[in-house]
Amino acid sequence: MLRDQLDKLVTELLDKGVLYDDARKEFEKLFIARALQRTDGNLGNAAEMLGVHRNTIARKISEYRLKRTA
């Protein structure tokens, strides 16, 4: 099911001319933002949820100018 959803999304993005780097950045930004929402802004918990180091989350928050809490 996930693969089918991703396949449809990728097809739509390609049809619209979205570049790989732009799509990757937007996906990463949204993925991290949702993890932060679910963990009430807790970096350690968000990092664990995503399977990355908390320093990575902190760096990405800065890079994408995300807010830790909604």
Residue pairs with C-beta under 8 A, 6 or more apart in sequence:
10 23
13 23
25 64
28 60
28 64
29 60
29 64
29 66
31 50
32 46
32 50
32 57
32 60
32 61
32 64
32 66
33 64
33 66
35 46
35 49
35 50
35 57
36 42
36 43
36 46
36 57
36 61
36 66
36 67
36 68
36 69
37 69
37 70
38 46
38 49
39 45
39 46
39 49
40 69
41 67
41 68
41 69
43 54
43 57
43 58
43 61
43 68
44 54
46 54
46 57
47 53
47 54
47 56
47 57
50 57
60 66
61 68
